[in-house]
Every structure is written in structure tokens, then in C-alpha cells.
């Protein structure tokens, strides 16, 4: 097969990934769909470890894709929703201790404008900016994430694969990625359905109807305990139904991978009491700001951004509700930043700061945007001054360590005294960028060290720490951080290269090298070399 541009991989993922899975298994009969196998049934069942390895193999490629986005502001917002839902699943008994320990529970953002989200094997979830930009409230976004979370906790992918035991998980991963590479046309599903057993799957694009309904019901049960309005499910279904009536013009790929049925719609609608059925959840100011950010970042084009940049200057602006005013001001500021029109950007962000003054979380987002603006305008000192003095901490996941221990390295050699209130990730990374420009990055090294110790799979934070350490003349630590960033994204070959460079540097330094740092590097190199050998062995087996 001809090698295709990686940019097509992320865009085609949700429409194709589970089609490829189903191509490897027999089409389920109605009886099989009604009586799903219990977890662990059959000798060919996929173990949690196998499922995690399958997900790792797929995600490794997605991290390399140009559509992969690490926007700390949007990442924190969406992850915050997911963490609340995970906590709800844990309390409901749907998230078992085994799955919590063994699965990755990692969220990836795709910057494409398509309205989509997807679950992957092993606890990975993907969300496109198009979805964030189109939902009316955090409750609607939570309904989609809750649905996908239930696919993960109920191990729907593993249960489907358990019906076919001839192919190993890593062979399936190779097949999945091959299918993704073949989907360079806008109609991703048709590219896969060109031949062979995939033709049978034309009307079964994703999970079975029974699994979709199960994800609806279990996802719905997560909403209220997690603090979200269950009406978000119904209003989101209303949006999907309306898009379906418009024949799905391509902007709603979620309909292709999660086809609606009248039974699913009726089931969700019946769960809402009649008095609340018509009540659409009200958006928070923070949500409308994040939706605006998603729309601007997802590259609508310079002309659209020019329109958005001056929209709040219209005569009708003053009569708009507060949420719509905040939406327009945030979009105007960010659009003007992309256009490098600093005068308009500063005008709009000052109006945004005023408009959000009475809302703590929204005002923090406005201050972060102001700091981001000044940083990009090459005014680092003003950017530093614009940062909030202290942000309330967002929901954080407990530090995760893979069951094998492979993904999390040993603690750093030394951890300095940290702030009493840990900074939030968007502020931490932005502040590090600002201080690097001011040649004052030494003060941010300690909070970054603490962060990566608690979040060892945060590749972006490791890369930032590498830059900070290099600016302080600590090349050995910088090389180690670069290696850990590659480990976090499963590029073990690149990680080994960085660890070896650090090892060589330590040997040349001799007695001057820090003993603890050098010992950590030796230990991690051995561990990652073993991971690389396993990765190459699996690849050779599946050729």
C-alpha cells in the first residue's frame, strides 16, 4: 500500500477504526447482540493488558499526526469533565479497580472541525475541536464523553474482539492503522468498504445496537452524580437528530460512527421527567469561552477570523445576553491574535476581562488569554503581569502508573520545595514559556519537576522541562526530560537515542556528573531498551 500523509490518520479515525475491528470479526446475529458475552468469557478473550497494548499501538501513531493538538487550556477543560465522569463511574461501581489501574485514561484532542469523538482500546479517548465548538453547554459535551466512557468501562471493543480469536491484538492494531491510512478521501467509511468482508459492514459502522444502547444508559447514569444535567443527553440527541434529518452533510461524522435509532432517542427522552424535558441546560461562561477557542483554533480561515475579530463592535452587541457577549469577545481576541492585530486583540481582551469580572472561572480564562496575547505580541513582562496571582485548582486525576510499571519512570533525583497551591497546567506551561523568554526560568523548574513526577505521561510538560533545564545549563537533565517526553508518546527508539546521549554526556563529565541523575538515566535506559525490544518484536511478528 502506498504510504499516505499522516494528517489523514486522525481525521479518519472515528469513522473507520471500529469498522476495521468489525471487519476482523463475524457480524453478530441478533441473538448474539442481545446476549453480549460476559467479560472473560472464552479462551480467546482479550485481557486488559492486551487491550492496553492494542490502544498503545494505535495512539503511538496518533501522537505523531499533525492533527494531534496539545492545547493546555482546552485539554484541561475537557479532561476536567472526563475526570468528574470517571469519579462517577468509580462510585457507581462501573469503573473497576483493575481497569482504573491498567488502562491509560488518556484524552487526545484533534484540531479538525468535524463533529466527532471516539473511544479506543485500553482507556484512550479522542475528542475533535469541532465537537467542542458545536455543543451548547458543558452538559451536552459531558453526555458524549459519558457515552464514550461507558464504551471503555464496559470493554465493548474487547467484547467484540473476543468473538474472533485468530488474530492477536497487535495484528489488529496493524490492521486498524492500515485502514486509517487508506482513508484519505472525505468519505472515510467508503474507502474501507471497497472490498472483502468490509462490504457487509456498510450498515453496521460501529458498535452493535445493544452496545450503543448500553453506553447510552450507563453514560446517562453518570451525569447527575458527576454534577451534569442529564438533559444534556436529550438536547445532544436533538442536535444529532436534526443533523440526521439534514442527511448528514459531512460535518457530523459522529452520526456515521454512532448512528441514531428511534429507540435510542425514545429511551433517553423517557428518562427525563416531563417538566424538565424541554429545558436545555444553560451554558457556563467558561464553556462558551472554550467553545469559542475550539472554533477559532480549528482553522476556519483568515476571512472568517477577520469577521470574528470585529464582531463585538457591531451596534447590536450591547443587546446580546452575557453568554453571547463573552463568546464573541473571546473569539474576537483569539482571532485578532492569529491575525497579529494586537490593537484589536487588546481592545477585545480588556472588554472580556470586564465582562467576566463577576465569574471566577471565566475571569481566570480571560486572564490566561490576556497573558497569552502579550506573550505572542512579544511583551513577556506584560504577559507575566497578566497571569492570575493564584488560580483555583482544577480537578486532577490521581497519578497513574501502568500495571507493568513501564510508563512511569522513577522519581526525579531531587525535588525542590514547591508552592503550597500547585498551579494548573495551562498556567504552569504558559508561565514557563514567559519566564524562558525573560531568561528567568529557574523559578519554574521546581513546579515543573513536581508536575511530571505526578503526571509522568505528560509529554508536553517533559518537553517544557527540558527547555527550562537547558536554559539553566543542566544539559544532562534536559536530555533525560527529552527522553521521557518520547516515552510518554511511545516512541521508544527516540527515547533510547536521548537516553544514550545523556549517558555519553555523563561519562564524558566523569566525576563532575551528578551521580543521582546519571543513575536514573542508566536505569531508565535499561527499562526503555526492553520496551523497544518488545515493540520491535511485536512489529516483526505481525508483518
N, C-alpha and C positions, 0 to 999 in steps of 0.2 A: 504493500500500500504506500502511496506517495505520502511523505511527511507533510502535514498541514500546519499552518500557523497556530501557535498555542493560543492566540486570542480567541479562537473559536471554541476552545475547550470549555471555559467557564460559561459562555453564553448558551451552549447546547446542553449543559449538564442536566437540568431538571427535566427537560423534555425527553432525554434519551437514557439516563442512567438506569432507570428501573425497567425500561423496555429491554435493555441489554440483559439485565438479570433474568427477566422472564423468558427471553429467548433461550436461556440455558436450562429452563425447567419446563415440564409439560404444562399445558394450560389446565388450570384447575377445573374440575367439574363443579356443578352447583353444590353437590353433596360435600365435596372437599372444602369448598369455600365456606359452607355453613359450619363445618366441624373442623376448625383450624387445629393443627397439631399442637399439643402442649409443648412447652419448651423442654428440650432434652429428649423428645421422642425420637426413636430411630437411631440406628448406628451411624447414619450419615449427617446427623445434626451438626450445625455449625457451633462450635464453642464460642464463648465470649472472647477468648484470646484470638481465635481465628477471625472472628468478625472485626475485632480491633485492628488486626494486621491488614485485613482487606481494606478497611477505611483508611489506614495509614498510607497504603499504596496509592490510593486514589488521590488523597489530599496532598501527597508529595508533589504531584503534577499540578494541582490547582494553585499551590503556593508560588509556582513559577510562572503562572499565567498572568499576562498584562492586565486582565480584568480583576485580578485579586486586589483588594483595597484594604489598607490598614489606616483608616481614618479614626484616630483615637476618640473623637467626640461621638461619632455615630456608633462606633464599636461599643463604647461604654453604655450608650443609651439602649441599644438592642440587647446587649448582654445583661443589663440590669433587669429588663423584662424577663429574659430567659431564666435568670437566677431565681427570681420570685416563683416562676412556674416550676422550676426544679425543686424548690423547697416545698411547694405544694404537693408535688408528686411524691416526695420523700415522706411527708406527713400522711398522705393518703395510702401509703404502702405500695405505690406503683413503681417507685424507684428503689430497687433493692440495693442493699449494701454492696453486693457483688458488682452490679452494673455501675454503681457510683464510683467504685474503686478502679474497675478495669477499663471503662470507656473513657474517651478523651474529653467529652463535654466541651468541645471547642466550636466556636462560631466563626464562619468566614463571611465576609461581605464581598459582593460582586458589584462593580460600579455600573453595570449595564442598566438601561432604563426599563427592561422588561419586568413585568409584574410577576414575581416568582419567588419561591422559597423551596427548599428541599432538605430531606434527611438523608444521611449517608450511613453506611455500616460503621459500627464502632463508636457512636456517640458524636458524630460531626453533623453540623447543620449549616446550610448556606442560605443567605438572605440577599436578594438584589436590592439596590437602591430604588429601583422602580416601584417595588412593593412599599417601601418606607414612604416614598413620596406620594403614593396614591391613597393610602389608608387615611381615614378621617380622624382617628384617635389611637392612642396607645392601646385601648381595649381591642380594637379591630386587629392591630398588629399582634397583640397577645393571643388572639384567637388562632391566627395562622401558626404562630410559634408553638402554642399549646397542642395543636393538631400534629405538627411535625414531631414534637417531643414525645407524644404518645406512640407514634410510629417507632421511635427509638426505644422507649421503655418496654414496649410490647414485643420488640425484636421482630418486627414484621418482615424485614429483609431476610433475616436468618431463618424464619419460619417458612418462607417461600423457597429458599435455597435448600432447606432440609429435605424437600421432596425430590431432590436430584443429587445423588452422592458421587457422581463420576468425576466431577471437576473440583480441584482444590480451590480454596478461597483466593489464592494469589493468581491462579489461572483465570478465575472470574474477574479479578481486578484488571488483568491484562486485556481481557475481552471488553470490559467496560470502557477502558481508556481507548482501545481501538475503535469502539463505536463512537466515542466522543470525537475522536479525530476525524471521523468520516462525516461529521455533521456540520459542514461549512456553509450549507445553504440555510436561509432563514427558516424554512420548514424543517426543523431538526428531526421530527419524528419520521417524515417520509424518507429521509436519507437512510435511516436504519431499516425501513420496511421494504427495501428494494428487492430482497430475495430471501430464500430459505425459510426457516420456521418463523422468522420475524413477521412474515405476511399474516400469520394467524393472529398476531397481536394488535392488529390495526384498531380494533375496538376495545382493547384492554391495555391502555397505555401505561398503567401504573399498578398500584396495589389492587387487590381484589376488592369488590364492593363491600364484602364483610369486613375487611381490614380498614377500609375508609370509614365505614360507619363506626367501627370500634374506636378509631382515632378521634372521630367527632365526639363520641360520647365521653371518652376518657379525657380528651382535651377540654371539653366543656366543664367537667368536674373539677378541673384545676383552676378555673378562672376566679371564682369568688374567694377561695382560700388564699389565692395569691394577690388579692386586692384589686382585681379587674372586674369590670361589669360584664356579666355573661351575655348581655345584649350585644356585645361586640361580635359574638359568633353570628347572631342573626343578621346584624347590619352588614357584616362582611359577606355573608351568603347572599344578601340582597345585591351587593355590588357585583358579585360573581354571576348571579343570575341575570342581571341587566346586561353584563358584558356578553354572556352566552346568547342572549336574545339578539345582540348585535352581530352574531355569527363569529365572534372572537376574531377581531381584525389583526391579531398577531401581537397586540400589546398585552395580552393576558395569557401567557404560556401556562400559568398555574391551572387554567381550565383544561389544558391538554393533559397535564400530568396528574390532575386531581379532578376528573370530570364530575360535574354535579348531577345528582339524580333528584327527582321529586321527593323520593323517600328521605334522602338526607336533609333536604330543606325542611320538610314537614317535621322531621324528628327534632331538629334544633328549634324550630319555631314553637313546637308544643311544650318545650321545656321552660319557656318564658311565660310568666303569668300574664293574662290578658291586659292588665293595667299597665304593664311595662313593655309590651310587645312593640309598640310603635315608638318607644323612646330610644333615640340613638345616643350612644354615650358621648358626653361632651369632651372635646379635646382639651388637654392641658396646654398651657403656653409653651412648656418645654417640648411637647410633641410637635406642635405646629412649627417650631423652630427647627427641629430635627427633620421634619418632612421637607421644609424649605431647603435645608442644607443638602438633603439627598437629591432633590430635583436640580439644584444648581451644579453639584459635583458630577452628576451623571451626564455631563456634556451635552446640553441642549443646543449649543451653537452660539456664536458671538452675537448674532442678531437678537436672539431671544434674551440673552443676558443683558444686552443694551436696553431692551424694553423693561426687563425686571428692575434694572438699576435706577430708573427714574419713575417707576410706577407710584411710589408714595408721594410724588409731587403733584399728582392729579387732584383736581378740585373735589372729587368725591371721597377722597381718602378720610377726611375728618368724620364722615358719617358712618364709617365701617365699624363693625364690632371690634373689640380689643384684640381678639384672637387673629382676625384677618389683618389688622394693622401690624401686629407683631410678625405675622407671616411675611407680609410684603417688605417690612423693614429689614428682616433678616436676609431674605432673598436679595434685596437691593444691595445691602452691604457686601455680601459674598460675591454677587455678580460684578459689582464695581471693582472688587479686589482682583477678580480674574481678568478684568479689562484694564487693570492697573490705573484706574481713575481714582486716585487717592482722595481727591477733594469730595467727590460724591460719596465714596465709601465712608469717610469720616463724618460727613453730614448725617448719613443714614444710621451709622452705629451710635451716634450721640442721641438721636431720636429713639433708637431701640433701647438704649440704657434708660432713658426716661420712661418709656412705655412699660418696661419690665421692673421698675423700681419697687413695686409692691409685691413681687413674687420672687422668693429667694432663689429657687432652682433656675427659673428663667433668667434672672438677673446674672447668675453665675455664667450661664451660657453666653449672655450678651458681653460680659467682661472678657470671657475667653476669646470671643470673636474680635473684640477690640484689640486685645493683645496680639492675636494672630494677624490682624490688619497692620498694626505698627511694625511687627516683625517683618512681614513681607514687603512693607514700604521702606525697609532698611533703616528703621528707627528703633534699634534694640532697647535703648534706655527707656523710651516711652512704652515699649511693649512690656518691659519688666514692671514698670509702674502701673500698668493697666491690669495686671493679674490680680485676682481677688487676694485679700490678705490671708484668708483661710476658707477653704471650701468644705462644706459638709460632705462627709464621705459617702460615696455611692455604694450600693450593695456589692459585696465582694464574695467570690467563691472561696471556699476553703482551699488551701494549697493541695494540688492533686499530684500524686506520684503514681506512675504506671505500675501495674501489678508486678511487672518484671523488674521495676526499678531502673529501666534503661533510659527513660526520657529525662529523668531528673538527676542532675549531677550532684555531687557533694556540695555542702555549703561553701561559701567563699572563705578564703583563708582568714580574712579579718572583716568584721562588720563594725563600722563606727557607730557612735551614738546617733540615733535617729530622732526625728521630730516626734513630739508626743501625738500629734494627729497626722497620720500618713496622708500625703497628697493623693488626689485622684489621678488616674493615669493620663488623661488629656493634659492636665495642668503640669504634671511631672515632666512629660516629654516636651511640651512647649517651653516650659521654663528651662529645660536643659538646652534646647536649641538657642534660646535667647542668651543664656549665660555663655555658651560656646562662642557666640558672635561677639560678646563683650570680653572674652578671654578671662572669664571668672567662673569656669565650670567646676572648679574644685569643690565648691559647696554643695553641688548637686550629686556628687559621686556617691555619698552615703545613702541618700534616699533611693537612688537607682539600684545600689547593691542590695538593699533590703527588698526592693520590689522584685528583682529577678530571683532572689532566694525564695520568696513566696510564690512566684509565678515563673518557674524555670522554663516553661514552653513559650514565653513571650519573646519571640524573635526580634520584634521591633525594639523592645526595651534593651535587649542584649546588644543590638547594633548601636543604640544610643550610648550605652555604657562604654562600648569600645571607643567611640568617638571622644567621650569625656576622658577616659583613661589615656588615650593617645595625646590629647591636648595637655595632659599633666606629665607627659614624658614617661608613662608607665606602659611601654610597648608590650611587655610580657603579658600583662593583664589584658591589654587591648586585643592581642591575638587570641587569648583564651575566650574573650567575650565574642569575638567574631566566630569562633568555632562553635560556641554554644548556640549562637543565632542560627547556624546551619543545622545543628542537631534538632533544634525546635521545629525546623521545616523539613526534617527527614532527609536532608542532603548530606548523607554521612561521608561521601567521598570528599566534598568540600570541607567538611568539618575536620576530617583527618588531615587534610592539607594544612589547615590553620593550626591544628594542634602540633603537627610536626615542625612547622615554622617556629612556634613558641618553644618547643623542645630544643631545637637547634640554637635559638637565641639564648636560652638558659645555659646550655652547655658552653657557648662562647663566653658568657659572662662569668662562668666559673663560680668562685666563692662570692662574687658580688650579687649573684642572682638570689632572689628571695626563696628560701628553702620551701616554705609552705606553698607558695604559688607554683614552684617547679614540681612539687609532689602532686598537687592537684592535677596539673597538666599531664603528668605521666599516667596517673590513674585514669583520667578521662580518655586519654588517647587509647589505652588498652580496651576500655569499655566500648568506645565508638568504633574501634577497629573490628571488634567482634560483631557489632551491629552491621557494619559494612559487609563483612563476610557473609552474614546471614542474608542480607539484602541481595548481594550478587549471586549467592547460591539459589535463592528463590527465583531470581530472574532467569538463571540458566535452566532451571528445572522446567520453567513454563515456556521456554522457547519452542 
